Amino acid sequence: MDRAEYWLTSFDIKANAFDPLPNVVTETARDFEGKTDYNKEGSFKTSISVTVIDVMPNGNLVIEGKRNIFMDEEEKTIQITGLVRPIDVSPENTVTSDRVSEARVSYVGEGPNTQNTQRNWFDEVLSWLWPF
């Protein structure tokens, strides 16, 4: 259970009328206790079209591609960048992922499952301001 409580115990704005500032006193308490188990198994196979964004002096191709997939009420974005040797490009103009060197693959989700497993912006700010 994540719980933060804030109390404004004093806001004396009239007594000295901003001489120099109003008296403001606050108290705060924060508790966090929780446990969750989230297991999901599955697999999918997909192809991603890429664009050659540069050709290196040795002839290798710098590639980049992105694909959006919608599943489980979420939008998943797969992005890949890397280097491909022209010899690894098949006659069908395809390359398997194991032939992409310096590959960077990202898989990012956006939707209710992703939101439920991440902290909100207020908790991030509060943890940054008060990390104890």
N, CA, C and O atoms as a GROMACS GRO file, in nm:
protein
  528
    1MET      N    1   0.085  -0.118   0.000
    1MET     CA    2   0.000   0.000   0.000
    1MET      C    3   0.090   0.123   0.000
    1MET      O    4   0.177   0.137   0.086
    2ASP      N    5   0.068   0.211  -0.094
    2ASP     CA    6   0.143   0.336  -0.101
    2ASP      C    7   0.050   0.445  -0.051
    2ASP      O    8  -0.058   0.466  -0.105
    3ARG      N    9   0.095   0.513   0.053
    3ARG     CA   10   0.008   0.613   0.112
    3ARG      C   11   0.091   0.733   0.152
    3ARG      O   12   0.195   0.720   0.217
    4ALA      N   13   0.046   0.847   0.112
    4ALA     CA   14   0.111   0.971   0.153
    4ALA      C   15   0.003   1.061   0.211
    4ALA      O   16  -0.103   1.077   0.152
    5GLU      N   17   0.031   1.118   0.325
    5GLU     CA   18  -0.065   1.208   0.388
    5GLU      C   19   0.003   1.341   0.413
    5GLU      O   20   0.120   1.347   0.452
    6TYR      N   21  -0.071   1.447   0.391
    6TYR     CA   22  -0.019   1.582   0.408
    6TYR      C   23  -0.120   1.661   0.489
    6TYR      O   24  -0.240   1.654   0.465
    7TRP      N   25  -0.069   1.736   0.585
    7TRP     CA   26  -0.156   1.819   0.668
    7TRP      C   27  -0.104   1.962   0.666
    7TRP      O   28   0.016   1.985   0.680
    8LEU      N   29  -0.191   2.054   0.650
    8LEU     CA   30  -0.159   2.195   0.664
    8LEU      C   31  -0.206   2.232   0.804
    8LEU      O   32  -0.327   2.243   0.828
    9THR      N   33  -0.112   2.251   0.894
    9THR     CA   34  -0.150   2.274   1.033
    9THR      C   35  -0.159   2.422   1.068
    9THR      O   36  -0.220   2.458   1.168
   10SER      N   37  -0.099   2.507   0.987
   10SER     CA   38  -0.107   2.650   1.015
   10SER      C   39  -0.088   2.726   0.886
   10SER      O   40   0.004   2.697   0.809
   11PHE      N   41  -0.172   2.823   0.863
   11PHE     CA   42  -0.157   2.914   0.750
   11PHE      C   43  -0.202   3.051   0.800
   11PHE      O   44  -0.314   3.095   0.771
   12ASP      N   45  -0.115   3.116   0.874
   12ASP     CA   46  -0.145   3.241   0.941
   12ASP      C   47  -0.121   3.356   0.845
   12ASP      O   48  -0.012   3.414   0.844
   13ILE      N   49  -0.220   3.389   0.767
   13ILE     CA   50  -0.202   3.493   0.666
   13ILE      C   51  -0.246   3.632   0.715
   13ILE      O   52  -0.204   3.733   0.661
   14LYS      N   53  -0.329   3.635   0.817
   14LYS     CA   54  -0.382   3.765   0.858
   14LYS      C   55  -0.303   3.830   0.971
   14LYS      O   56  -0.299   3.953   0.978
   15ALA      N   57  -0.241   3.752   1.058
   15ALA     CA   58  -0.178   3.810   1.177
   15ALA      C   59  -0.074   3.915   1.143
   15ALA      O   60  -0.082   4.027   1.195
   16ASN      N   61   0.021   3.885   1.060
   16ASN     CA   62   0.124   3.984   1.028
   16ASN      C   63   0.114   4.031   0.884
   16ASN      O   64   0.197   4.110   0.838
   17ALA      N   65   0.017   3.986   0.813
   17ALA     CA   66  -0.009   4.027   0.675
   17ALA      C   67   0.118   4.037   0.591
   17ALA      O   68   0.156   4.146   0.547
   18PHE      N   69   0.183   3.925   0.571
   18PHE     CA   70   0.302   3.914   0.487
   18PHE      C   71   0.421   3.993   0.542
   18PHE      O   72   0.491   4.060   0.466
   19ASP      N   73   0.443   3.986   0.670
   19ASP     CA   74   0.555   4.058   0.731
   19ASP      C   75   0.659   3.959   0.778
   19ASP      O   76   0.652   3.923   0.896
   20PRO      N   77   0.751   3.914   0.706
   20PRO     CA   78   0.770   3.930   0.562
   20PRO      C   79   0.689   3.828   0.482
   20PRO      O   80   0.647   3.859   0.370
   21LEU      N   81   0.666   3.708   0.536
   21LEU     CA   82   0.588   3.606   0.467
   21LEU      C   83   0.486   3.547   0.563
   21LEU      O   84   0.506   3.553   0.684
   22PRO      N   85   0.377   3.491   0.512
   22PRO     CA   86   0.279   3.428   0.602
   22PRO      C   87   0.340   3.305   0.668
   22PRO      O   88   0.425   3.237   0.611
   23ASN      N   89   0.295   3.278   0.789
   23ASN     CA   90   0.341   3.162   0.863
   23ASN      C   91   0.269   3.039   0.807
   23ASN      O   92   0.148   3.027   0.819
   24VAL      N   93   0.345   2.948   0.748
   24VAL     CA   94   0.289   2.826   0.694
   24VAL      C   95   0.362   2.709   0.758
   24VAL      O   96   0.484   2.701   0.752
   25VAL      N   97   0.287   2.619   0.819
   25VAL     CA   98   0.343   2.500   0.881
   25VAL      C   99   0.273   2.379   0.822
   25VAL      O  100   0.150   2.375   0.816
   26THR      N  101   0.350   2.282   0.780
   26THR     CA  102   0.291   2.159   0.725
   26THR      C  103   0.355   2.039   0.793
   26THR      O  104   0.465   2.047   0.846
   27GLU      N  105   0.284   1.929   0.789
   27GLU     CA  106   0.335   1.802   0.835
   27GLU      C  107   0.309   1.700   0.725
   27GLU      O  108   0.214   1.713   0.648
   28THR      N  109   0.394   1.600   0.719
   28THR     CA  110   0.374   1.497   0.618
   28THR      C  111   0.412   1.361   0.675
   28THR      O  112   0.498   1.350   0.762
   29ALA      N  113   0.346   1.260   0.627
   29ALA     CA  114   0.378   1.122   0.664
   29ALA      C  115   0.366   1.039   0.536
   29ALA      O  116   0.279   1.063   0.453
   30ARG      N  117   0.454   0.944   0.523
   30ARG     CA  118   0.454   0.862   0.402
   30ARG      C  119   0.482   0.718   0.438
   30ARG      O  120   0.578   0.688   0.509
   31ASP      N  121   0.399   0.629   0.391
   31ASP     CA  122   0.417   0.485   0.410
   31ASP      C  123   0.411   0.418   0.274
   31ASP      O  124   0.334   0.457   0.187
   32PHE      N  125   0.492   0.317   0.259
   32PHE     CA  126   0.482   0.235   0.138
   32PHE      C  127   0.499   0.091   0.180
   32PHE      O  128   0.599   0.053   0.241
   33GLU      N  129   0.402   0.013   0.147
   33GLU     CA  130   0.409  -0.128   0.174
   33GLU      C  131   0.335  -0.197   0.060
   33GLU      O  132   0.223  -0.159   0.027
   34GLY      N  133   0.396  -0.294   0.003
   34GLY     CA  134   0.325  -0.360  -0.104
   34GLY      C  135   0.400  -0.479  -0.158
   34GLY      O  136   0.520  -0.497  -0.136
   35LYS      N  137   0.327  -0.558  -0.228
   35LYS     CA  138   0.383  -0.674  -0.294
   35LYS      C  139   0.294  -0.702  -0.414
   35LYS      O  140   0.171  -0.692  -0.406
   36THR      N  141   0.357  -0.736  -0.520
   36THR     CA  142   0.279  -0.771  -0.638
   36THR      C  143   0.350  -0.881  -0.713
   36THR      O  144   0.473  -0.891  -0.710
   37ASP      N  145   0.275  -0.961  -0.776
   37ASP     CA  146   0.328  -1.062  -0.866
   37ASP      C  147   0.261  -1.041  -1.001
   37ASP      O  148   0.138  -1.037  -1.011
   38TYR      N  149   0.342  -1.027  -1.102
   38TYR     CA  150   0.289  -1.008  -1.236
   38TYR      C  151   0.367  -1.100  -1.329
   38TYR      O  152   0.485  -1.078  -1.355
   39ASN      N  153   0.301  -1.200  -1.376
   39ASN     CA  154   0.364  -1.293  -1.468
   39ASN      C  155   0.285  -1.296  -1.597
   39ASN      O  156   0.162  -1.300  -1.598
   40LYS      N  157   0.358  -1.293  -1.704
   40LYS     CA  158   0.293  -1.301  -1.833
   40LYS      C  159   0.387  -1.375  -1.925
   40LYS      O  160   0.505  -1.343  -1.936
   41GLU      N  161   0.334  -1.473  -1.990
   41GLU     CA  162   0.413  -1.547  -2.085
   41GLU      C  163   0.349  -1.535  -2.221
   41GLU      O  164   0.227  -1.528  -2.234
   42GLY      N  165   0.430  -1.533  -2.318
   42GLY     CA  166   0.380  -1.526  -2.454
   42GLY      C  167   0.495  -1.502  -2.549
   42GLY      O  168   0.606  -1.468  -2.509
   43SER      N  169   0.466  -1.518  -2.671
   43SER     CA  170   0.566  -1.489  -2.772
   43SER      C  171   0.494  -1.449  -2.900
   43SER      O  172   0.378  -1.482  -2.922
   44PHE      N  173   0.566  -1.379  -2.980
   44PHE     CA  174   0.515  -1.348  -3.112
   44PHE      C  175   0.633  -1.332  -3.205
   44PHE      O  176   0.746  -1.307  -3.162
   45LYS      N  177   0.607  -1.348  -3.330
   45LYS     CA  178   0.710  -1.337  -3.430
   45LYS      C  179   0.664  -1.231  -3.528
   45LYS      O  180   0.549  -1.231  -3.572
   46THR      N  181   0.753  -1.143  -3.562
   46THR     CA  182   0.715  -1.036  -3.652
   46THR      C  183   0.831  -0.998  -3.742
   46THR      O  184   0.946  -1.035  -3.717
   47SER      N  185   0.799  -0.926  -3.843
   47SER     CA  186   0.900  -0.869  -3.932
   47SER      C  187   0.892  -0.718  -3.920
   47SER      O  188   0.784  -0.662  -3.900
   48ILE      N  189   1.006  -0.654  -3.931
   48ILE     CA  190   1.010  -0.508  -3.923
   48ILE      C  191   1.078  -0.457  -4.049
   48ILE      O  192   1.188  -0.499  -4.083
   49SER      N  193   1.012  -0.367  -4.117
   49SER     CA  194   1.075  -0.302  -4.232
   49SER      C  195   1.170  -0.196  -4.180
   49SER      O  196   1.138  -0.122  -4.088
   50VAL      N  197   1.287  -0.191  -4.240
   50VAL     CA  198   1.387  -0.093  -4.196
   50VAL      C  199   1.426  -0.005  -4.315
   50VAL      O  200   1.400  -0.037  -4.431
   51THR      N  201   1.488   0.105  -4.281
   51THR     CA  202   1.537   0.200  -4.381
   51THR      C  203   1.688   0.209  -4.366
   51THR      O  204   1.741   0.213  -4.255
   52VAL      N  205   1.756   0.211  -4.479
   52VAL     CA  206   1.900   0.234  -4.477
   52VAL      C  207   1.920   0.384  -4.459
   52VAL      O  208   1.884   0.463  -4.547
   53ILE      N  209   1.977   0.423  -4.345
   53ILE     CA  210   1.993   0.566  -4.318
   53ILE      C  211   2.133   0.616  -4.349
   53ILE      O  212   2.158   0.736  -4.353
   54ASP      N  213   2.226   0.520  -4.371
   54ASP     CA  214   2.363   0.560  -4.406
   54ASP      C  215   2.435   0.439  -4.462
   54ASP      O  216   2.402   0.325  -4.430
   55VAL      N  217   2.534   0.465  -4.546
   55VAL     CA  218   2.623   0.360  -4.596
   55VAL      C  219   2.763   0.397  -4.550
   55VAL      O  220   2.814   0.505  -4.580
   56MET      N  221   2.825   0.305  -4.476
   56MET     CA  222   2.958   0.331  -4.422
   56MET      C  223   3.064   0.315  -4.533
   56MET      O  224   3.036   0.253  -4.635
   57PRO      N  225   3.182   0.371  -4.513
   57PRO     CA  226   3.287   0.361  -4.615
   57PRO      C  227   3.320   0.217  -4.655
   57PRO      O  228   3.360   0.192  -4.769
   58ASN      N  229   3.303   0.121  -4.563
   58ASN     CA  230   3.331  -0.019  -4.596
   58ASN      C  231   3.212  -0.088  -4.664
   58ASN      O  232   3.219  -0.207  -4.695
   59GLY      N  233   3.104  -0.014  -4.688
   59GLY     CA  234   2.987  -0.069  -4.757
   59GLY      C  235   2.878  -0.119  -4.664
   59GLY      O  236   2.767  -0.147  -4.710
   60ASN      N  237   2.906  -0.130  -4.535
   60ASN     CA  238   2.802  -0.175  -4.442
   60ASN      C  239   2.689  -0.074  -4.436
   60ASN      O  240   2.710   0.047  -4.452
   61LEU      N  241   2.569  -0.125  -4.412
   61LEU     CA  242   2.448  -0.042  -4.411
   61LEU      C  243   2.407  -0.011  -4.268
   61LEU      O  244   2.401  -0.101  -4.184
   62VAL      N  245   2.380   0.114  -4.240
   62VAL     CA  246   2.326   0.153  -4.110
   62VAL      C  247   2.174   0.154  -4.127
   62VAL      O  248   2.120   0.227  -4.210
   63ILE      N  249   2.106   0.070  -4.048
   63ILE     CA  250   1.961   0.055  -4.066
   63ILE      C  251   1.886   0.101  -3.941
   63ILE      O  252   1.940   0.107  -3.831
   64GLU      N  253   1.758   0.131  -3.964
   64GLU     CA  254   1.670   0.175  -3.855
   64GLU      C  255   1.528   0.140  -3.894
   64GLU      O  256   1.488   0.162  -4.008
   65GLY      N  257   1.452   0.086  -3.801
   65GLY     CA  258   1.312   0.053  -3.828
   65GLY      C  259   1.230   0.050  -3.702
   65GLY      O  260   1.283   0.038  -3.592
   66LYS      N  261   1.099   0.062  -3.720
   66LYS     CA  262   1.007   0.065  -3.606
   66LYS      C  263   0.876   0.001  -3.647
   66LYS      O  264   0.832   0.015  -3.761
   67ARG      N  265   0.812  -0.068  -3.552
   67ARG     CA  266   0.681  -0.128  -3.576
   67ARG      C  267   0.598  -0.115  -3.450
   67ARG      O  268   0.649  -0.137  -3.340
   68ASN      N  269   0.471  -0.080  -3.466
   68ASN     CA  270   0.378  -0.072  -3.355
   68ASN      C  271   0.285  -0.194  -3.361
   68ASN      O  272   0.235  -0.230  -3.468
   69ILE      N  273   0.264  -0.256  -3.246
   69ILE     CA  274   0.178  -0.372  -3.235
   69ILE      C  275   0.077  -0.343  -3.124
   69ILE      O  276   0.114  -0.290  -3.019
   70PHE      N  277  -0.048  -0.378  -3.147
   70PHE     CA  278  -0.152  -0.358  -3.046
   70PHE      C  279  -0.193  -0.495  -2.993
   70PHE      O  280  -0.243  -0.580  -3.068
   71MET      N  281  -0.172  -0.515  -2.861
   71MET     CA  282  -0.212  -0.640  -2.798
   71MET      C  283  -0.240  -0.616  -2.650
   71MET      O  284  -0.175  -0.532  -2.588
   72ASP      N  285  -0.335  -0.688  -2.596
   72ASP     CA  286  -0.370  -0.677  -2.453
   72ASP      C  287  -0.399  -0.534  -2.412
   72ASP      O  288  -0.353  -0.489  -2.307
   73GLU      N  289  -0.473  -0.462  -2.493
   73GLU     CA  290  -0.510  -0.322  -2.465
   73GLU      C  291  -0.389  -0.232  -2.451
   73GLU      O  292  -0.396  -0.127  -2.387
   74GLU      N  293  -0.279  -0.271  -2.511
   74GLU     CA  294  -0.156  -0.194  -2.504
   74GLU      C  295  -0.101  -0.173  -2.645
   74GLU      O  296  -0.120  -0.255  -2.734
   75GLU      N  297  -0.032  -0.062  -2.660
   75GLU     CA  298   0.042  -0.039  -2.783
   75GLU      C  299   0.189  -0.067  -2.753
   75GLU      O  300   0.249  -0.003  -2.667
   76LYS      N  301   0.244  -0.163  -2.824
   76LYS     CA  302   0.384  -0.200  -2.807
   76LYS      C  303   0.461  -0.147  -2.927
   76LYS      O  304   0.418  -0.164  -3.041
   77THR      N  305   0.574  -0.083  -2.901
   77THR     CA  306   0.658  -0.030  -3.007
   77THR      C  307   0.792  -0.103  -3.003
   77THR      O  308   0.860  -0.105  -2.901
   78ILE      N  309   0.826  -0.163  -3.115
   78ILE     CA  310   0.955  -0.230  -3.130
   78ILE      C  311   1.038  -0.146  -3.224
   78ILE      O  312   0.993  -0.110  -3.333
   79GLN      N  313   1.159  -0.114  -3.183
   79GLN     CA  314   1.247  -0.033  -3.266
   79GLN      C  315   1.382  -0.102  -3.272
   79GLN      O  316   1.431  -0.155  -3.173
   80ILE      N  317   1.442  -0.101  -3.392
   80ILE     CA  318   1.573  -0.163  -3.409
   80ILE      C  319   1.663  -0.071  -3.490
   80ILE      O  320   1.620  -0.007  -3.586
   81THR      N  321   1.788  -0.065  -3.449
   81THR     CA  322   1.892   0.003  -3.526
   81THR      C  323   2.014  -0.087  -3.524
   81THR      O  324   2.031  -0.167  -3.432
   82GLY      N  325   2.099  -0.074  -3.624
   82GLY     CA  326   2.219  -0.155  -3.626
   82GLY      C  327   2.290  -0.148  -3.761
   82GLY      O  328   2.258  -0.064  -3.845
   83LEU      N  329   2.386  -0.237  -3.778
   83LEU     CA  330   2.466  -0.244  -3.899
   83LEU      C  331   2.441  -0.377  -3.970
   83LEU      O  332   2.430  -0.481  -3.905
   84VAL      N  333   2.433  -0.372  -4.102
   84VAL     CA  334   2.411  -0.492  -4.182
   84VAL      C  335   2.514  -0.493  -4.294
   84VAL      O  336   2.535  -0.393  -4.362
   85ARG      N  337   2.577  -0.608  -4.311
   85ARG     CA  338   2.667  -0.625  -4.425
   85ARG      C  339   2.582  -0.654  -4.548
   85ARG      O  340   2.487  -0.731  -4.540
   86PRO      N  341   2.615  -0.595  -4.663
   86PRO     CA  342   2.538  -0.622  -4.784
   86PRO      C  343   2.531  -0.771  -4.819
   86PRO      O  344   2.432  -0.816  -4.875
   87ILE      N  345   2.635  -0.847  -4.787
   87ILE     CA  346   2.636  -0.990  -4.816
   87ILE      C  347   2.530  -1.066  -4.735
   87ILE      O  348   2.489  -1.175  -4.775
   88ASP      N  349   2.485  -1.009  -4.621
   88ASP     CA  350   2.385  -1.074  -4.537
   88ASP      C  351   2.242  -1.047  -4.583
   88ASP      O  352   2.148  -1.106  -4.529
   89VAL      N  353   2.224  -0.960  -4.681
   89VAL     CA  354   2.090  -0.932  -4.733
   89VAL      C  355   2.055  -1.043  -4.832
   89VAL      O  356   2.126  -1.064  -4.930
   90SER      N  357   1.944  -1.113  -4.806
   90SER     CA  358   1.904  -1.227  -4.891
   90SER      C  359   1.849  -1.178  -5.025
   90SER      O  360   1.821  -1.059  -5.040
   91PRO      N  361   1.833  -1.267  -5.121
   91PRO     CA  362   1.772  -1.229  -5.249
   91PRO      C  363   1.629  -1.174  -5.234
   91PRO      O  364   1.582  -1.101  -5.320
   92GLU      N  365   1.562  -1.210  -5.122
   92GLU     CA  366   1.427  -1.156  -5.095
   92GLU      C  367   1.433  -1.020  -5.026
   92GLU      O  368   1.331  -0.965  -4.984
   93ASN      N  369   1.555  -0.965  -5.014
   93ASN     CA  370   1.578  -0.836  -4.950
   93ASN      C  371   1.543  -0.838  -4.802
   93ASN      O  372   1.486  -0.742  -4.749
   94THR      N  373   1.578  -0.948  -4.734
   94THR     CA  374   1.554  -0.961  -4.591
   94THR      C  375   1.684  -0.995  -4.520
   94THR      O  376   1.779  -1.044  -4.581
   95VAL      N  377   1.685  -0.967  -4.391
   95VAL     CA  378   1.800  -0.998  -4.306
   95VAL      C  379   1.743  -1.049  -4.175
   95VAL      O  380   1.652  -0.988  -4.119
   96THR      N  381   1.796  -1.160  -4.126
   96THR     CA  382   1.752  -1.208  -3.995
   96THR      C  383   1.820  -1.126  -3.886
   96THR      O  384   1.930  -1.074  -3.906
   97SER      N  385   1.755  -1.117  -3.771
   97SER     CA  386   1.806  -1.030  -3.664
   97SER      C  387   1.943  -1.073  -3.613
   97SER      O  388   2.019  -0.990  -3.563
   98ASP      N  389   1.976  -1.202  -3.625
   98ASP     CA  390   2.108  -1.245  -3.578
   98ASP      C  391   2.220  -1.199  -3.670
   98ASP      O  392   2.338  -1.216  -3.637
   99ARG      N  393   2.187  -1.141  -3.784
   99ARG     CA  394   2.287  -1.090  -3.878
   99ARG      C  395   2.301  -0.938  -3.868
   99ARG      O  396   2.373  -0.878  -3.947
  100VAL      N  397   2.234  -0.876  -3.772
  100VAL     CA  398   2.245  -0.732  -3.750
  100VAL      C  399   2.348  -0.710  -3.640
  100VAL      O  400   2.327  -0.750  -3.526
  101SER      N  401   2.458  -0.646  -3.675
  101SER     CA  402   2.560  -0.620  -3.573
  101SER      C  403   2.532  -0.488  -3.504
  101SER      O  404   2.463  -0.401  -3.557
  102GLU      N  405   2.586  -0.475  -3.384
  102GLU     CA  406   2.563  -0.356  -3.301
  102GLU      C  407   2.415  -0.324  -3.291
  102GLU      O  408   2.375  -0.208  -3.289
  103ALA      N  409   2.335  -0.429  -3.285
  103ALA     CA  410   2.189  -0.412  -3.282
  103ALA      C  411   2.146  -0.349  -3.150
  103ALA      O  412   2.193  -0.385  -3.043
  104ARG      N  413   2.056  -0.255  -3.162
  104ARG     CA  414   1.988  -0.196  -3.046
  104ARG      C  415   1.840  -0.219  -3.069
  104ARG      O  416   1.782  -0.168  -3.164
  105VAL      N  417   1.781  -0.296  -2.981
  105VAL     CA  418   1.638  -0.328  -2.993
  105VAL      C  419   1.568  -0.275  -2.869
  105VAL      O  420   1.609  -0.305  -2.756
  106SER      N  421   1.464  -0.199  -2.890
  106SER     CA  422   1.384  -0.152  -2.776
  106SER      C  423   1.241  -0.200  -2.793
  106SER      O  424   1.190  -0.209  -2.904
  107TYR      N  425   1.180  -0.229  -2.681
  107TYR     CA  426   1.042  -0.279  -2.677
  107TYR      C  427   0.972  -0.202  -2.567
  107TYR      O  428   0.996  -0.225  -2.449
  108VAL      N  429   0.887  -0.111  -2.605
  108VAL     CA  430   0.822  -0.020  -2.510
  108VAL      C  431   0.672  -0.036  -2.519
  108VAL      O  432   0.616  -0.041  -2.628
  109GLY      N  433   0.607  -0.043  -2.404
  109GLY     CA  434   0.462  -0.056  -2.399
  109GLY      C  435   0.398   0.070  -2.347
  109GLY      O  436   0.456   0.145  -2.268
  110GLU      N  437   0.276   0.092  -2.392
  110GLU     CA  438   0.198   0.206  -2.345
  110GLU      C  439   0.054   0.161  -2.330
  110GLU      O  440  -0.008   0.117  -2.426
  111GLY      N  441   0.000   0.173  -2.209
  111GLY     CA  442  -0.137   0.132  -2.184
  111GLY      C  443  -0.157   0.099  -2.038
  111GLY      O  444  -0.070   0.128  -1.956
  112PRO      N  445  -0.271   0.039  -2.003
  112PRO     CA  446  -0.304   0.017  -1.862
  112PRO      C  447  -0.207  -0.077  -1.790
  112PRO      O  448  -0.176  -0.053  -1.674
  113ASN      N  449  -0.158  -0.182  -1.854
  113ASN     CA  450  -0.064  -0.272  -1.787
  113ASN      C  451   0.066  -0.201  -1.757
  113ASN      O  452   0.123  -0.218  -1.648
  114THR      N  453   0.115  -0.122  -1.849
  114THR     CA  454   0.238  -0.048  -1.828
  114THR      C  455   0.219   0.057  -1.718
  114THR      O  456   0.306   0.073  -1.631
  115GLN      N  457   0.106   0.127  -1.720
  115GLN     CA  458   0.080   0.230  -1.619
  115GLN      C  459   0.070   0.170  -1.479
  115GLN      O  460   0.114   0.231  -1.382
  116ASN      N  461   0.013   0.051  -1.468
  116ASN     CA  462  -0.004  -0.011  -1.336
  116ASN      C  463   0.126  -0.063  -1.278
  116ASN      O  464   0.132  -0.090  -1.158
  117THR      N  465   0.228  -0.077  -1.358
  117THR     CA  466   0.356  -0.127  -1.307
  117THR      C  467   0.460  -0.017  -1.294
  117THR      O  468   0.577  -0.046  -1.269
  118GLN      N  469   0.419   0.108  -1.312
  118GLN     CA  470   0.511   0.221  -1.299
  118GLN      C  471   0.458   0.319  -1.195
  118GLN      O  472   0.338   0.329  -1.172
  119ARG      N  473   0.551   0.391  -1.132
  119ARG     CA  474   0.512   0.494  -1.036
  119ARG      C  475   0.466   0.618  -1.111
  119ARG      O  476   0.513   0.647  -1.221
  120ASN      N  477   0.374   0.693  -1.050
  120ASN     CA  478   0.326   0.815  -1.114
  120ASN      C  479   0.424   0.930  -1.091
  120ASN      O  480   0.517   0.919  -1.011
  121TRP      N  481   0.401   1.039  -1.160
  121TRP     CA  482   0.495   1.153  -1.157
  121TRP      C  483   0.504   1.215  -1.017
  121TRP      O  484   0.610   1.262  -0.977
  122PHE      N  485   0.394   1.215  -0.944
  122PHE     CA  486   0.394   1.275  -0.811
  122PHE      C  487   0.484   1.195  -0.717
  122PHE      O  488   0.561   1.253  -0.640
  123ASP      N  489   0.475   1.062  -0.723
  123ASP     CA  490   0.562   0.979  -0.640
  123ASP      C  491   0.708   0.997  -0.678
  123ASP      O  492   0.795   0.995  -0.590
  124GLU      N  493   0.738   1.014  -0.806
  124GLU     CA  494   0.876   1.036  -0.850
  124GLU      C  495   0.930   1.167  -0.793
  124GLU      O  496   1.042   1.172  -0.742
  125VAL      N  497   0.850   1.274  -0.801
  125VAL     CA  498   0.893   1.405  -0.749
  125VAL      C  499   0.909   1.398  -0.598
  125VAL      O  500   1.007   1.449  -0.544
  126LEU      N  501   0.814   1.337  -0.532
  126LEU     CA  502   0.820   1.328  -0.386
  126LEU      C  503   0.941   1.246  -0.342
  126LEU      O  504   1.007   1.281  -0.244
  127SER      N  505   0.971   1.139  -0.411
  127SER     CA  506   1.090   1.059  -0.378
  127SER      C  507   1.218   1.135  -0.405
  127SER      O  508   1.317   1.118  -0.334
  128TRP      N  509   1.217   1.219  -0.506
  128TRP     CA  510   1.335   1.300  -0.534
  128TRP      C  511   1.354   1.407  -0.428
  128TRP      O  512   1.467   1.433  -0.385
  129LEU      N  513   1.245   1.470  -0.386
  129LEU     CA  514   1.254   1.575  -0.284
  129LEU      C  515   1.283   1.517  -0.146
  129LEU      O  516   1.359   1.575  -0.068
  130TRP      N  517   1.224   1.403  -0.114
  130TRP     CA  518   1.238   1.343   0.016
  130TRP      C  519   1.270   1.194  -0.002
  130TRP      O  520   1.179   1.111   0.001
  131PRO      N  521   1.398   1.160  -0.021
  131PRO     CA  522   1.433   1.022  -0.056
  131PRO      C  523   1.436   0.924   0.062
  131PRO      O  524   1.479   0.810   0.044
  132PHE      N  525   1.393   0.964   0.182
  132PHE     CA  526   1.404   0.877   0.299
  132PHE      C  527   1.277   0.800   0.325
  132PHE      O  528   1.270   0.723   0.420
   0.00000   0.00000   0.00000
